[in-house]
Amino acid sequence: MRNPLIPDILAILKEHSQGISEFDLLKALKVRHAMLNQLAEDDNLLLFRQHFLIMNALYQLQTSLWQEEQLALEISGTRISLVYGKHQSSSSNTNVSDSADAKLAAYYSDWDEYVKTDKEDVEQLLQSFYQGIASVDERKDALKVLALHSDFMNDKEAIKRQYRKLARDAHPDHGGDPERFISLRQAYECLMHTFV
């Protein structure tokens, strides 16, 4: 199915000759397509669907521009841009040997991925992302900062209670040590990401 966002994405890319971030592209598309804010009631699922539609359109556009015009569309995590002339980077070739780019293109080209992904799937993706941010060693170190045994690594309520207790005493407004307070907060944030 041809993505209906393609003409507007092409127009926006034309307006931004130096490239554009996905965030700014989404903002510009929302002005033109109010339906982008009505794809889901859950905020995380809404963001997933908006992202998926944009990436689907970009990969379709990348393929057609190269095959029909030998015009490269570079898609990266920080910038999306048209590359004029005969230049073509490996990331803009749809027959790339780079398996990561090829896997992304295949994923976002499959409409079934959009349809079958629900709120719970997005929550699981986010949770695995947050768990991957902090290594097991970092979480163990965070538990030590909060003076908790490793048995408490999966006890969200115990972590909250302990953090509040220690943070109250270390808070600068109560005469505590600002550096200690920040260390406690860092440890707390590290551990809380595993429960998102």
Secondary structure as UniProt FT lines:
FT   TURN            4..5
FT   HELIX           6..15
FT   TURN            17..18
FT   HELIX           22..32
FT   HELIX           34..37
FT   HELIX           43..69
FT   STRAND          72..75
FT   STRAND          80..83
FT   HELIX           90..92
FT   TURN            94..95
FT   HELIX           99..109
FT   HELIX           111..116
FT   HELIX           119..133
FT   HELIX           136..145
FT   TURN            146..147
FT   HELIX           150..152
FT   TURN            153..154
FT   HELIX           156..170
FT   HELIX           172..174
FT   HELIX           178..192
FT   HELIX           193..195
//
